[in-house]
Each structure stands twice: as C-alpha cells, then as structure tokens.
Amino acid sequence: MRAPEELRDQRLNEIINYDSWIIEGVYRSWVEASFLAADKIIILMPALSIQEERIWKRYDDYVSGVTIGPKRETFESVRNLIEWNKKYNSEKLPHFIKNCEYKEKIITVADNLDLLEILK
C-alpha cells in the first residue's frame, strides 16, 4: 500500500535532513528534493543482460518458493517489467543524466571495478 503523498513527502524531508542517507529508486518526480540535498547521485548501470538475468532470477525464486512475499509476479508481469526496464535504460535514464541540474554530483557505476574506483 502506498503512503499518502503528504506523508511520503514529509518522510522524505525527514530523511534528507539526516547527516547521511541513501535513497534508491526510479521515482524521480517525488525525490527531486533529495538531489539538491545529496552530496553524490550514484547511478547504477550494470549491463542490461545482467539486469534481465536478475529480474528472471527474482521471478524464479518466487515461483520455486525460495522467496516468499506478498507480491506474486506472473510470467507476463515479468515480461512487462523487462520491456519497461529496457525503455528506462535506453530512454529515461539517459534523458535524466543529460538534463539533470546536478550533473556535477552524478557518478555512474557499471560494475564492481567502477565501484572500487569510487571507494579509493
């Protein structure tokens, strides 16, 4: 169940006032305040094949009973998610990176080597 927008926004403002925090997700429309407050905006961009493999693994884990949760994905919903993910990676994410007001804060991580470079 989604929180009411007012409560969601209030909680976001509480979080970004902490000394340190991490927010993840693709919900740019309501996390905009976090971009202004962030020291860094880290964009995780593993290869599309890896993303798709992980989506299918999550589905397989639910189907096999390895993972139990309230959300029951269907084969069709996973196919829709993979299509959405492709579009997100090919259109929405590049658009965000190109047009982001906070380009100087963006760090792109494609793999573990990129991550190790950041942690140096």
N, C-alpha and C positions, 0 to 999 in steps of 0.2 A: 504494500500500500504506500502510495506517495504521500509525503508530508504536504500540508497546505503551503502555498508559495510564501506566505508571510513568515511562517515558522522556519521553512527551509532557508530563506534569506537571512533571518535572524541568526540561525545556527552557523551559516557561512561566515557572517561578520564576526561572530564569537571566535571561530576557528582562526581566521586570518589575523586576529589580534593577539594570538599566542606568539611566543618568541620563535617557535619553529613549528612547522606543519607541512603536510603533504596532502594534496587533493588530486584525485585521479578521475578521469572520465572524459567523455566527449561532449559534455553538456555545456558548451561554451556560452550559450545565451544567458545562463544564470550564474556562472562562475567568473564573469568578467572582473569583478572586484578583486578576485584573487590574483589576476595577472598584474594588476597595479601594485599590489602588496608583495608579490613574490620577488625573491632575490634571483631565482632562476626558473625558467619554464623548460622542463625536460620533456622532449617528445620522443617516445619510444617507437621506433620504426623497424622492427625485425622484418625480415623478408616476408612477403605475402604468403609464400608457401609454408613458412613456419607458423604464421598466424592461423592459416586454414587448418593445418595439422592440429593445432591446439584446440580449435573450435570443435573439430571432429572428435578429438580425444575426450573433451568435456562431455560431448553427447554420448560417446561410448561408455564413459564412466557412469552416467545417469542410467542408461539402458541396462547395463550389467549390474547395477546396484552398488557399485563401488562408492559412488557419491549419492547421498540421499538429501533431498531438499524439496522445498515447496514448489519449485518451478519444474515442470515436466516439459522438456523440449520434444518436439516431433522432428521427424526427418525433414519435413517441409520447412519448419521454422529454422532449422539449421541451414538448409539451403538458402533461405531468405537472408539469414544473418551473413552468410558468406558473400552473397551478392551485395548486401549493404556495406560490408567491410571492404570489398573491392572498390566500390564507389567512394567510400570515405577516404581510402588510401590514395586513389587516383585523382580525386577532385577536391573534396572538402579539406583534407589536411594540407595539401599544397596551397590551397587558397588561403587558409589560416596563416600559414608560415609567410606567404608573400605579403599579406595585408596586415599582419599583426603590428600593432602600435609599439610592441615591446620586443622588437627583433633582437636588440642587444642582450636580452635575457634568455633567448632560446638556445638550447643545447639539444642536438639531435643524437640519439643513441640507436644504432642499428644492431649492435651485437656486443658481446662481452668485452671485446677489445676497446670499443668506444667507451664503455663504462670504466674500464681500468684507466684509460687516458684521463677521464674526468676526475678520478679519485687520486691522481698523482699529486 
